[in-house]
Amino acid sequence: MRSFDKLSDLQAWVGQEIGVSDWITIDQHRIDRFAEATGDFQWIHVDAERAASGPYGATVAHGFLTLSLVAQMFDTGFELKNSHMGVNYGLNRVRFTAPVPVDSRVRAHFKLLSYEAIEGGAQLAVEVTMEREGSGKPVCVAESLTRRYV
């Protein structure tokens, strides 16, 4: 994992990849728990028998489940040693570019798009490109805005 001693060290990395997260397995239990938490029980996510004859040949993760993993991926993608807190500020763009079949492993690549000093820290715009193991096409591409505080 790439580590940065000071938040301000990121300024030199604008336009570059700053990290890659660990792999996360998306199993049916995780998909089912997400369905329960959100009330989204569409059959392509939770009905393995019906999904087997559906367009993907198996159940697939919810797009928003995939997106929600970005927070966990940030934790393993890179380290900011002097930042004591980070908050999600929003998203400028999100695309779900390919399905995530059950039992897939996904990880994210983080490219720093901008660094803006704010009171007590910095606002970062980070391009998140999530890949699925064994696939050449990303499953999710998003521009995440986070605020990090020192």
C-alpha positions as CSV (number, residue, x, y, z in Angstrom):
1,M,0.0,0.0,0.0
2,R,1.3,3.4,-0.9
3,S,1.7,5.7,2.1
4,F,1.7,9.5,2.3
5,D,3.3,11.1,5.3
6,K,1.4,14.4,5.0
7,L,-1.9,15.2,3.3
8,S,-0.2,17.9,1.3
9,D,2.1,15.4,-0.2
10,L,-0.8,14.4,-2.5
11,Q,-0.6,17.7,-4.4
12,A,2.4,16.3,-6.4
13,W,0.3,13.3,-7.4
14,V,-2.5,15.0,-9.2
15,G,-3.1,13.2,-12.5
16,Q,-1.5,10.0,-11.2
17,E,-2.5,6.7,-9.7
18,I,-2.2,6.9,-5.9
19,G,-3.1,3.4,-5.0
20,V,-4.8,0.0,-5.6
21,S,-7.1,-1.6,-3.0
22,D,-7.2,-5.2,-1.8
23,W,-9.5,-7.6,-3.5
24,I,-13.0,-8.1,-2.1
25,T,-15.1,-11.1,-2.8
26,I,-18.8,-10.5,-3.4
27,D,-20.6,-13.6,-2.4
28,Q,-24.3,-14.3,-2.2
29,H,-24.4,-13.7,1.5
30,R,-23.2,-10.1,1.0
31,I,-25.6,-9.6,-1.9
32,D,-28.5,-10.9,0.2
33,R,-27.6,-8.7,3.2
34,F,-27.4,-5.6,0.9
35,A,-30.9,-6.6,-0.5
36,E,-32.2,-6.7,3.1
37,A,-30.6,-3.4,4.0
38,T,-32.0,-1.6,1.0
39,G,-35.2,-3.4,0.2
40,D,-34.0,-4.2,-3.4
41,F,-34.9,-7.8,-3.9
42,Q,-34.9,-7.9,-7.7
43,W,-34.5,-11.5,-8.8
44,I,-31.3,-10.9,-10.7
45,H,-29.7,-10.3,-7.3
46,V,-31.3,-12.8,-4.9
47,D,-33.0,-15.6,-6.9
48,A,-30.2,-18.0,-7.9
49,E,-32.5,-20.4,-9.7
50,R,-34.2,-17.8,-11.8
51,A,-30.9,-15.9,-12.4
52,A,-29.2,-19.0,-13.7
53,S,-31.4,-18.8,-16.8
54,G,-31.3,-15.0,-16.9
55,P,-29.1,-12.6,-18.9
56,Y,-26.0,-13.1,-16.7
57,G,-26.2,-16.9,-16.0
58,A,-26.0,-16.2,-12.2
59,T,-27.0,-13.7,-9.6
60,V,-25.2,-10.4,-9.8
61,A,-24.3,-7.7,-7.3
62,H,-26.5,-4.6,-7.1
63,G,-24.8,-1.6,-8.7
64,F,-25.1,0.3,-5.5
65,L,-23.6,-2.6,-3.5
66,T,-20.6,-2.4,-5.8
67,L,-20.4,1.4,-5.4
68,S,-20.7,1.1,-1.6
69,L,-17.5,-0.9,-1.4
70,V,-15.5,2.2,-2.5
71,A,-15.3,3.3,1.2
72,Q,-13.7,-0.1,2.2
73,M,-11.4,0.0,-0.8
74,F,-10.2,3.5,0.1
75,D,-9.0,2.0,3.4
76,T,-6.7,-0.5,1.7
77,G,-5.8,1.5,-1.4
78,F,-3.5,4.1,0.1
79,E,-2.6,5.5,3.5
80,L,-2.6,9.1,4.7
81,K,-0.6,9.1,7.9
82,N,-1.5,12.6,9.2
83,S,-5.2,12.5,8.3
84,H,-7.4,11.7,11.3
85,M,-10.7,11.8,9.5
86,G,-12.2,11.5,6.0
87,V,-15.8,12.1,4.9
88,N,-17.6,11.4,1.7
89,Y,-18.5,14.7,0.1
90,G,-20.2,13.3,-3.0
91,L,-19.9,11.9,-6.4
92,N,-19.6,13.7,-9.7
93,R,-20.0,10.8,-12.0
94,V,-20.8,7.1,-11.6
95,R,-21.1,4.4,-14.3
96,F,-21.8,0.7,-13.8
97,T,-20.0,-0.5,-16.9
98,A,-20.2,-4.3,-16.5
99,P,-22.1,-6.8,-14.2
100,V,-20.5,-8.3,-11.1
101,P,-21.5,-12.0,-11.0
102,V,-21.8,-13.7,-7.6
103,D,-18.4,-14.9,-6.1
104,S,-16.5,-12.3,-8.2
105,R,-13.5,-10.5,-6.7
106,V,-13.2,-6.8,-7.2
107,R,-10.7,-4.1,-6.4
108,A,-10.2,-0.4,-7.2
109,H,-7.5,1.7,-8.7
110,F,-7.4,5.3,-7.5
111,K,-6.3,8.2,-9.6
112,L,-6.1,11.6,-8.0
113,L,-7.8,14.1,-10.2
114,S,-7.6,17.2,-8.0
115,Y,-6.4,18.5,-4.7
116,E,-8.0,21.5,-3.2
117,A,-7.0,23.0,0.2
118,I,-9.9,23.6,2.6
119,E,-10.0,24.7,6.2
120,G,-8.4,22.0,8.2
121,G,-7.5,19.7,5.3
122,A,-8.1,19.1,1.6
123,Q,-10.9,18.1,-0.8
124,L,-9.8,15.3,-3.1
125,A,-11.4,14.3,-6.4
126,V,-10.5,10.7,-7.1
127,E,-11.3,8.6,-10.1
128,V,-12.2,5.2,-8.9
129,T,-11.9,2.4,-11.5
130,M,-13.2,-0.9,-10.1
131,E,-12.1,-4.0,-11.8
132,R,-13.4,-7.6,-11.6
133,E,-10.7,-10.3,-11.5
134,G,-10.4,-12.0,-14.9
135,S,-12.3,-9.4,-16.8
136,G,-10.7,-6.8,-19.1
137,K,-13.6,-4.3,-18.6
138,P,-14.1,-2.2,-15.4
139,V,-17.3,-2.9,-13.5
140,C,-17.7,0.6,-12.1
141,V,-16.1,4.0,-12.8
142,A,-16.8,6.8,-10.4
143,E,-15.4,10.2,-9.5
144,S,-15.5,10.4,-5.7
145,L,-15.1,13.6,-3.7
146,T,-13.7,13.2,-0.2
147,R,-12.7,15.6,2.4
148,R,-9.7,14.7,4.5
149,Y,-8.8,16.5,7.7
150,V,-5.5,16.8,9.6
